[in-house]
């Protein structure tokens, strides 16, 4: 009987010690704080999303605005903003080299940025459509001039100057290199930019103008005193 009673008593759970009670209390408090923090973060996300939805709605209704730049924000906020923008049928991009300076720009679908505009933002530069259009025209002009020079130059004769350097002061070195990359050798067209193969008239006009200038220069040289 004594053995049976001893076995029962030994199998019973011992009453918690003072140290165990303190550990459990701290664990309960920590769990409560964590839950409260999670609920707070959840409310913040909901409030931030509502605020972004209001701003996006206002942006859509403003006819004069085609894009908007937001202040730098954290990864979670950017993710929420991108989601709101996508639901609204707009376009968005993130820019910035580091996490602290990274920001979001949104665009209306019909005013989606070009590759050149996106590249400017990635470099931290301001986008000026007027200057970009001027640079584009200068680049096209340089390509036509280079194509005309290539057609008029005899085979195997190297020009005195490289046209990439010749036009770099007008369109920049990178644009001049791009112009060079668009030239492709072809037996039918010669060394002509691909884009100009569909517009032979502009090339012919450039060639005629250059021929006229050279012809006039040659006539002036022959008419000069002392020429044989």
C-alpha positions as a Markdown table, in Angstrom:
| # | Residue | x | y | z |
|---|---|---|---|---|
| 1 | Unk | 0.0 | 0.0 | 0.0 |
| 2 | Unk | 2.8 | 2.4 | 0.9 |
| 3 | Unk | 4.6 | 1.5 | -2.4 |
| 4 | Unk | 1.4 | 2.3 | -4.4 |
| 5 | Unk | 1.0 | 5.7 | -2.6 |
| 6 | Unk | 4.6 | 6.6 | -3.2 |
| 7 | Unk | 4.2 | 5.7 | -6.9 |
| 8 | Unk | 1.2 | 8.0 | -7.2 |
| 9 | Unk | 2.8 | 10.9 | -5.5 |
| 10 | Unk | 6.0 | 10.7 | -7.6 |
| 11 | Unk | 4.0 | 10.7 | -10.8 |
| 12 | Unk | 2.1 | 13.9 | -9.9 |
| 13 | Unk | 3.4 | 17.2 | -11.3 |
| 14 | Unk | 5.4 | 19.2 | -8.8 |
| 15 | Unk | 4.0 | 22.7 | -8.0 |
| 16 | Unk | 5.8 | 25.4 | -10.1 |
| 17 | Unk | 8.7 | 27.0 | -8.5 |
| 18 | Unk | 9.1 | 30.8 | -8.2 |
| 19 | Unk | 11.5 | 31.0 | -11.1 |
| 20 | Unk | 9.2 | 29.0 | -13.4 |
| 21 | Unk | 6.3 | 31.3 | -12.6 |
| 22 | Unk | 8.4 | 34.4 | -13.4 |
| 23 | Unk | 9.6 | 33.0 | -16.8 |
| 24 | Unk | 6.0 | 32.2 | -17.8 |
| 25 | Unk | 4.9 | 35.6 | -16.8 |
| 26 | Unk | 7.6 | 37.2 | -19.0 |
| 27 | Unk | 6.8 | 34.9 | -21.9 |
| 28 | Unk | 3.1 | 35.9 | -21.7 |
| 29 | Unk | 4.0 | 39.6 | -21.6 |
| 30 | Unk | 6.4 | 39.3 | -24.5 |
| 31 | Unk | 3.7 | 37.4 | -26.5 |
| 32 | Unk | 1.2 | 40.2 | -25.7 |
| 33 | Unk | 3.6 | 42.9 | -26.8 |
| 34 | Unk | 4.4 | 41.1 | -30.1 |
| 35 | Unk | 0.7 | 40.7 | -30.8 |
| 36 | Unk | 0.1 | 44.4 | -30.1 |
| 37 | Unk | 3.0 | 45.3 | -32.3 |
| 38 | Unk | 1.7 | 43.2 | -35.2 |
| 39 | Unk | -1.8 | 44.7 | -34.9 |
| 40 | Unk | -0.2 | 48.2 | -34.9 |
| 41 | Unk | 1.8 | 47.4 | -38.1 |
| 42 | Unk | -1.3 | 45.9 | -39.7 |
| 43 | Unk | -3.3 | 49.1 | -39.0 |
| 44 | Unk | -0.5 | 51.2 | -40.3 |
| 45 | Unk | -0.4 | 49.3 | -43.6 |
| 46 | Unk | -4.2 | 49.6 | -44.0 |
| 47 | Unk | -4.0 | 53.3 | -43.3 |
| 48 | Unk | -1.1 | 53.8 | -45.7 |
| 49 | Unk | -3.0 | 51.9 | -48.4 |
| 50 | Unk | -6.1 | 54.0 | -47.9 |
| 51 | Unk | -4.0 | 57.2 | -48.1 |
| 52 | Unk | -2.3 | 56.0 | -51.3 |
| 53 | Unk | -5.6 | 55.0 | -52.9 |
| 54 | Unk | -6.9 | 58.6 | -52.2 |
| 55 | Unk | -3.8 | 60.1 | -53.7 |
| 56 | Unk | -3.9 | 57.9 | -56.8 |
| 57 | Unk | -7.6 | 58.7 | -57.2 |
| 58 | Unk | -6.8 | 62.4 | -57.1 |
| 59 | Unk | -3.9 | 61.9 | -59.6 |
| 60 | Unk | -6.2 | 60.2 | -62.1 |
| 61 | Unk | -8.8 | 63.0 | -61.9 |
| 62 | Unk | -6.2 | 65.7 | -62.6 |
| 63 | Unk | -6.1 | 66.1 | -66.3 |
| 64 | Unk | -3.0 | 68.3 | -66.4 |
| 65 | Unk | -0.8 | 65.7 | -64.5 |
| 66 | Unk | 0.8 | 62.9 | -66.4 |
| 67 | Unk | 3.3 | 61.7 | -63.7 |
| 68 | Unk | 4.0 | 62.0 | -60.0 |
| 69 | Unk | 7.1 | 61.5 | -57.9 |
| 70 | Unk | 6.7 | 60.3 | -54.3 |
| 71 | Unk | 9.1 | 60.8 | -51.5 |
| 72 | Unk | 11.5 | 58.0 | -50.6 |
| 73 | Unk | 9.8 | 55.2 | -48.7 |
| 74 | Unk | 10.5 | 51.7 | -47.3 |
| 75 | Unk | 10.2 | 48.5 | -49.2 |
| 76 | Unk | 6.9 | 47.5 | -47.7 |
| 77 | Unk | 5.4 | 50.9 | -48.5 |
| 78 | Unk | 6.7 | 50.8 | -52.1 |
| 79 | Unk | 5.2 | 47.3 | -52.5 |
| 80 | Unk | 1.8 | 48.6 | -51.3 |
| 81 | Unk | 2.0 | 51.6 | -53.6 |
| 82 | Unk | 2.9 | 49.5 | -56.7 |
| 83 | Unk | -0.1 | 47.3 | -55.9 |
| 84 | Unk | -2.4 | 50.2 | -55.7 |
| 85 | Unk | -1.1 | 51.7 | -58.9 |
| 86 | Unk | -1.5 | 48.4 | -60.7 |
| 87 | Unk | -5.1 | 48.0 | -59.5 |
| 88 | Unk | -5.8 | 51.6 | -60.7 |
| 89 | Unk | -4.5 | 50.8 | -64.2 |
| 90 | Unk | -1.4 | 53.0 | -64.0 |
| 91 | Unk | 2.3 | 52.4 | -64.5 |
| 92 | Unk | 5.0 | 52.7 | -61.7 |
| 93 | Unk | 8.7 | 52.4 | -61.4 |
| 94 | Unk | 11.2 | 52.6 | -58.4 |
| 95 | Unk | 14.4 | 54.6 | -58.7 |
| 96 | Unk | 17.3 | 55.2 | -56.3 |
| 97 | Unk | 20.7 | 53.6 | -55.7 |
| 98 | Unk | 20.2 | 52.6 | -52.0 |
| 99 | Unk | 17.3 | 51.7 | -49.8 |
| 100 | Unk | 17.1 | 55.0 | -48.0 |
| 101 | Unk | 16.8 | 57.1 | -51.1 |
| 102 | Unk | 14.7 | 54.7 | -53.2 |
| 103 | Unk | 11.4 | 56.3 | -54.4 |
| 104 | Unk | 8.4 | 55.6 | -56.7 |
| 105 | Unk | 7.3 | 57.4 | -59.8 |
| 106 | Unk | 3.8 | 56.8 | -61.3 |
| 107 | Unk | 2.7 | 57.5 | -64.8 |
| 108 | Unk | -0.7 | 57.4 | -66.6 |
| 109 | Unk | -0.8 | 54.6 | -69.2 |
| 110 | Unk | -1.0 | 56.9 | -72.2 |
| 111 | Unk | 2.0 | 58.8 | -71.0 |
| 112 | Unk | 4.3 | 55.8 | -70.2 |
| 113 | Unk | 8.0 | 56.9 | -70.1 |
| 114 | Unk | 10.3 | 56.0 | -73.0 |
| 115 | Unk | 13.5 | 54.1 | -72.5 |
| 116 | Unk | 15.5 | 57.3 | -72.7 |
| 117 | Unk | 13.4 | 58.9 | -70.0 |
| 118 | Unk | 13.7 | 55.9 | -67.7 |
| 119 | Unk | 17.5 | 55.9 | -68.2 |
| 120 | Unk | 17.6 | 59.6 | -67.2 |
| 121 | Unk | 15.7 | 58.8 | -64.0 |
| 122 | Unk | 18.0 | 55.9 | -63.2 |
| 123 | Unk | 21.0 | 58.2 | -63.5 |
| 124 | Unk | 19.3 | 60.7 | -61.2 |
| 125 | Unk | 18.8 | 63.2 | -63.9 |
| 126 | Unk | 15.8 | 65.4 | -64.7 |
| 127 | Unk | 13.9 | 64.6 | -67.9 |
| 128 | Unk | 13.5 | 67.5 | -70.3 |
| 129 | Unk | 11.3 | 66.5 | -73.3 |
| 130 | Unk | 12.3 | 69.6 | -75.4 |
| 131 | Unk | 16.0 | 68.9 | -75.0 |
| 132 | Unk | 15.5 | 65.2 | -75.7 |
| 133 | Unk | 13.7 | 66.0 | -78.9 |
| 134 | Unk | 16.5 | 68.4 | -80.0 |
| 135 | Unk | 19.1 | 65.8 | -79.2 |
| 136 | Unk | 17.1 | 63.2 | -81.2 |
| 137 | Unk | 16.9 | 65.5 | -84.2 |
| 138 | Unk | 20.6 | 66.3 | -84.1 |
| 139 | Unk | 21.4 | 62.6 | -83.8 |
| 140 | Unk | 19.3 | 61.9 | -86.9 |
| 141 | Unk | 20.9 | 64.7 | -88.8 |
| 142 | Unk | 24.4 | 63.4 | -87.9 |
| 143 | Unk | 23.4 | 59.9 | -89.1 |
| 144 | Unk | 22.3 | 61.3 | -92.4 |
| 145 | Unk | 25.4 | 63.3 | -92.8 |
| 146 | Unk | 27.6 | 60.3 | -91.9 |
| 147 | Unk | 25.6 | 58.1 | -94.4 |
| 148 | Unk | 26.1 | 60.7 | -97.2 |
| 149 | Unk | 29.8 | 61.0 | -96.5 |
| 150 | Unk | 30.1 | 57.2 | -96.6 |
| 151 | Unk | 28.3 | 57.0 | -99.9 |
| 152 | Unk | 30.5 | 59.7 | -101.5 |
| 153 | Unk | 33.8 | 58.5 | -100.2 |
| 154 | Unk | 35.7 | 56.2 | -102.6 |
| 155 | Unk | 36.1 | 52.6 | -101.6 |
| 156 | Unk | 39.1 | 51.9 | -99.5 |
| 157 | Unk | 39.7 | 55.6 | -98.7 |
| 158 | Unk | 39.7 | 56.5 | -95.0 |
| 159 | Unk | 38.2 | 59.9 | -94.1 |
| 160 | Unk | 40.5 | 62.5 | -92.5 |
| 161 | Unk | 38.3 | 62.7 | -89.4 |
| 162 | Unk | 36.0 | 60.3 | -87.7 |
| 163 | Unk | 32.4 | 61.5 | -87.9 |
| 164 | Unk | 31.7 | 60.2 | -84.4 |
| 165 | Unk | 34.2 | 62.9 | -83.2 |
| 166 | Unk | 32.9 | 65.4 | -85.8 |
| 167 | Unk | 29.4 | 65.4 | -84.4 |
| 168 | Unk | 30.1 | 64.6 | -80.7 |
| 169 | Unk | 30.0 | 68.3 | -79.8 |
| 170 | Unk | 26.4 | 68.5 | -81.1 |
| 171 | Unk | 24.9 | 65.3 | -79.8 |
| 172 | Unk | 27.3 | 64.1 | -77.2 |
| 173 | Unk | 29.9 | 61.2 | -77.4 |
| 174 | Unk | 27.4 | 58.5 | -76.4 |
| 175 | Unk | 24.9 | 59.6 | -79.0 |
| 176 | Unk | 27.6 | 59.8 | -81.6 |
| 177 | Unk | 28.6 | 56.2 | -80.8 |
| 178 | Unk | 24.9 | 55.2 | -81.1 |
| 179 | Unk | 24.8 | 56.8 | -84.5 |
| 180 | Unk | 27.8 | 54.7 | -85.6 |
| 181 | Unk | 26.2 | 51.5 | -84.4 |
| 182 | Unk | 23.1 | 52.1 | -86.6 |
| 183 | Unk | 25.3 | 52.0 | -89.8 |
| 184 | Unk | 25.2 | 48.6 | -91.5 |
| 185 | Unk | 27.2 | 47.6 | -94.7 |
| 186 | Unk | 25.0 | 46.6 | -97.6 |
| 187 | Unk | 25.8 | 46.2 | -101.3 |
| 188 | Unk | 22.5 | 47.8 | -102.3 |
| 189 | Unk | 22.4 | 50.7 | -99.9 |
| 190 | Unk | 26.0 | 51.1 | -99.0 |
| 191 | Unk | 26.9 | 52.1 | -95.4 |
| 192 | Unk | 23.5 | 53.6 | -94.5 |
| 193 | Unk | 21.6 | 53.8 | -91.3 |
| 194 | Unk | 18.8 | 51.2 | -91.1 |
| 195 | Unk | 16.3 | 53.9 | -90.3 |
| 196 | Unk | 17.2 | 55.8 | -93.4 |
| 197 | Unk | 16.7 | 52.9 | -95.8 |
| 198 | Unk | 13.0 | 53.6 | -95.6 |
| 199 | Unk | 13.5 | 57.3 | -96.5 |
| 200 | Unk | 15.8 | 57.4 | -99.5 |
| 201 | Unk | 14.6 | 60.9 | -100.5 |
| 202 | Unk | 16.2 | 62.5 | -97.4 |
| 203 | Unk | 19.5 | 60.7 | -98.2 |
| 204 | Unk | 19.3 | 61.8 | -101.9 |
| 205 | Unk | 18.6 | 65.4 | -100.8 |
| 206 | Unk | 21.6 | 65.3 | -98.5 |
| 207 | Unk | 23.8 | 63.8 | -101.2 |
| 208 | Unk | 22.7 | 66.4 | -103.8 |
| 209 | Unk | 23.4 | 69.2 | -101.4 |
| 210 | Unk | 26.9 | 67.9 | -100.7 |
| 211 | Unk | 27.6 | 67.3 | -104.4 |
| 212 | Unk | 26.5 | 70.9 | -105.1 |
| 213 | Unk | 28.7 | 72.3 | -102.5 |
| 214 | Unk | 31.7 | 70.3 | -103.7 |
| 215 | Unk | 31.0 | 71.2 | -107.3 |
| 216 | Unk | 30.8 | 74.9 | -106.4 |
| 217 | Unk | 34.0 | 74.7 | -104.5 |
| 218 | Unk | 35.7 | 73.0 | -107.4 |
| 219 | Unk | 34.5 | 75.7 | -109.8 |
| 220 | Unk | 35.7 | 78.4 | -107.5 |
| 221 | Unk | 39.1 | 76.7 | -107.4 |
| 222 | Unk | 39.4 | 76.5 | -111.2 |
| 223 | Unk | 38.3 | 80.1 | -111.6 |
| 224 | Unk | 40.9 | 81.4 | -109.2 |
| 225 | Unk | 43.8 | 83.4 | -110.6 |
| 226 | Unk | 46.9 | 81.3 | -111.2 |
| 227 | Unk | 45.1 | 78.0 | -111.6 |
| 228 | Unk | 46.1 | 76.0 | -114.6 |
